[in-house]
Amino acid sequence: MIKTPDTDSPTEEPLLYNSKIISNYLELIRRRYAYIDIADLLNYAGMESYQVADEGHWFSQGQVDLFHEYLTKATGVTSIAREAGQYSASPEGLGWMSRYVLGLAGPAKAFEAIGKLAGRLTRSSSFESVRISDNEIELTVRPREGVSEKPYQCENRIGYFEAIIAGFNGR
């Protein structure tokens, strides 16, 4: 088990990812991968269930990497991060993000709001959207200085974006 600091300081691993991200993964696991021992998963990643339940708690890159590593091995699904993103932002997942985003006027407005919403989930990167035309939006995600994310984290975001678009297409 790894130990991480409760505070974010330059000499310790920064706390970059809000517990809501992990909570969304756990909801997916409960619904689709019930055979996974969640207590064992959290222990492997150096996380506690009370931390995941606390929406004000943040986890480090190392903890999130261990969480993903365990989950990928336990499910055998290499695209689990993308699936979790799709699930979290889908009507099926009924996450707060889905309810908020689908309440907006359309995809363009939803993606304009992404930057504000992302700040509640991650300190690792900045999000920007630019409307290119009536049916095109450019999304840019930039890692913050000193942050080195993994490809699975990009896949997770892609899953969120796909679910947002699917939600509007289903209306």
C-alpha positions as CSV (number, residue, x, y, z in Angstrom):
1,M,0.0,0.0,0.0
2,I,1.3,3.5,-0.8
3,K,0.9,6.4,1.6
4,T,0.2,9.8,0.2
5,P,0.1,13.2,1.9
6,D,-3.2,14.9,2.8
7,T,-1.9,18.2,1.6
8,D,-0.4,19.3,-1.7
9,S,3.1,20.5,-1.4
10,P,6.1,20.8,-3.8
11,T,8.0,18.0,-2.1
12,E,5.2,15.5,-2.1
13,E,3.2,13.9,-4.9
14,P,0.5,16.4,-5.9
15,L,-3.1,15.5,-5.3
16,L,-4.7,16.0,-8.7
17,Y,-7.8,13.9,-9.1
18,N,-11.1,14.3,-7.2
19,S,-12.7,11.4,-5.5
20,K,-15.8,11.8,-7.8
21,I,-13.7,10.2,-10.6
22,I,-13.0,7.1,-8.5
23,S,-16.6,7.1,-7.2
24,N,-17.9,7.0,-10.9
25,Y,-15.6,4.0,-11.6
26,L,-16.9,2.2,-8.5
27,E,-20.5,2.7,-9.7
28,L,-19.5,1.1,-13.0
29,I,-17.8,-1.8,-11.2
30,R,-20.9,-2.4,-9.0
31,R,-23.2,-2.5,-12.1
32,R,-21.1,-4.4,-14.6
33,Y,-18.2,-6.0,-12.8
34,A,-19.7,-7.1,-9.5
35,Y,-17.1,-9.9,-9.1
36,I,-14.4,-7.4,-8.4
37,D,-13.5,-7.0,-4.7
38,I,-13.7,-3.2,-4.2
39,A,-12.1,-3.2,-0.8
40,D,-9.1,-5.1,-2.3
41,L,-9.0,-2.6,-5.3
42,L,-9.0,0.4,-3.0
43,N,-6.4,-1.1,-0.7
44,Y,-4.1,-1.9,-3.7
45,A,-4.4,1.8,-4.8
46,G,-3.8,3.2,-1.3
47,M,-7.3,4.6,-1.1
48,E,-9.9,4.3,1.7
49,S,-13.6,4.1,1.1
50,Y,-14.3,7.1,3.3
51,Q,-11.9,9.1,1.0
52,V,-13.8,8.1,-2.1
53,A,-17.1,9.0,-0.4
54,D,-15.7,12.5,0.5
55,E,-16.3,14.7,-2.6
56,G,-13.7,17.1,-1.3
57,H,-10.9,14.5,-1.3
58,W,-8.2,14.4,-4.0
59,F,-5.9,11.5,-5.0
60,S,-2.4,11.5,-6.5
61,Q,-1.3,10.3,-9.9
62,G,0.3,7.3,-8.3
63,Q,-2.8,6.2,-6.5
64,V,-4.9,6.6,-9.7
65,D,-2.3,4.7,-11.7
66,L,-2.5,1.8,-9.2
67,F,-6.3,1.9,-9.2
68,H,-6.3,1.6,-13.0
69,E,-3.6,-1.1,-13.1
70,Y,-5.6,-3.3,-10.7
71,L,-8.9,-2.7,-12.5
72,T,-7.5,-3.5,-15.9
73,K,-6.0,-6.7,-14.7
74,A,-9.1,-7.7,-12.7
75,T,-11.5,-7.1,-15.6
76,G,-9.3,-8.0,-18.5
77,V,-10.7,-4.9,-20.2
78,T,-7.9,-2.7,-21.6
79,S,-10.4,0.0,-22.5
80,I,-11.9,0.2,-19.0
81,A,-11.0,3.9,-18.6
82,R,-13.0,4.8,-21.7
83,E,-15.9,2.6,-20.6
84,A,-15.9,4.4,-17.2
85,G,-15.9,7.8,-18.9
86,Q,-18.8,6.7,-21.2
87,Y,-20.7,5.3,-18.2
88,S,-20.1,8.3,-15.9
89,A,-21.4,10.8,-18.4
90,S,-24.3,8.7,-19.7
91,P,-27.9,8.7,-18.7
92,E,-27.4,5.1,-17.5
93,G,-24.8,6.3,-15.0
94,L,-27.1,9.2,-14.0
95,G,-24.0,11.0,-12.8
96,W,-24.1,14.6,-11.8
97,M,-22.2,15.5,-14.9
98,S,-24.8,13.8,-17.2
99,R,-27.7,15.6,-15.5
100,Y,-26.0,19.0,-15.7
101,V,-24.7,18.7,-19.2
102,L,-27.9,17.2,-20.8
103,G,-29.8,20.1,-19.2
104,L,-28.0,22.6,-21.4
105,A,-29.3,23.8,-24.8
106,G,-27.0,21.6,-26.9
107,P,-23.6,20.0,-27.4
108,A,-21.9,23.4,-28.1
109,K,-23.1,24.8,-24.7
110,A,-22.2,21.6,-23.0
111,F,-18.6,21.7,-24.2
112,E,-18.4,25.4,-23.3
113,A,-19.1,24.3,-19.8
114,I,-16.5,21.5,-19.8
115,G,-13.7,23.8,-18.6
116,K,-15.7,24.8,-15.5
117,L,-16.8,21.2,-14.8
118,A,-13.3,19.8,-15.3
119,G,-11.9,22.0,-12.6
120,R,-14.1,20.2,-10.1
121,L,-12.7,16.8,-11.1
122,T,-9.0,17.4,-11.9
123,R,-6.2,19.8,-11.2
124,S,-4.0,18.0,-13.7
125,S,-5.1,19.8,-16.9
126,S,-7.0,22.7,-18.4
127,F,-9.9,22.3,-20.8
128,E,-10.9,24.7,-23.6
129,S,-13.6,24.5,-26.3
130,V,-13.9,26.5,-29.4
131,R,-16.9,26.4,-31.7
132,I,-15.6,25.9,-35.3
133,S,-19.0,25.8,-37.1
134,D,-22.6,24.9,-36.3
135,N,-21.7,21.2,-36.0
136,E,-18.0,21.3,-35.0
137,I,-16.3,22.0,-31.7
138,E,-12.6,21.8,-31.0
139,L,-11.7,20.6,-27.5
140,T,-8.2,21.1,-26.2
141,V,-7.0,19.5,-23.0
142,R,-3.6,20.7,-21.8
143,P,-1.6,19.1,-18.9
144,R,-0.5,21.6,-16.3
145,E,3.2,22.2,-15.9
146,G,4.9,19.3,-14.2
147,V,2.0,16.8,-14.7
148,S,2.5,13.7,-16.7
149,E,-0.7,11.9,-17.3
150,K,-1.1,8.4,-18.8
151,P,-2.9,7.4,-22.0
152,Y,-5.8,5.8,-20.1
153,Q,-6.7,9.2,-18.6
154,C,-7.1,10.6,-22.1
155,E,-9.2,7.6,-23.0
156,N,-11.4,8.3,-19.9
157,R,-12.0,11.9,-21.1
158,I,-12.8,10.7,-24.6
159,G,-15.4,8.4,-23.0
160,Y,-17.0,11.4,-21.3
161,F,-17.1,13.3,-24.5
162,E,-18.6,10.4,-26.4
163,A,-21.3,10.0,-23.8
164,I,-22.2,13.7,-23.9
165,I,-22.7,13.6,-27.6
166,A,-24.7,10.3,-27.4
167,G,-26.9,11.9,-24.8
168,F,-27.8,14.7,-27.1
169,N,-28.3,12.4,-30.1
170,G,-30.7,10.4,-28.1
171,R,-33.0,13.3,-27.3
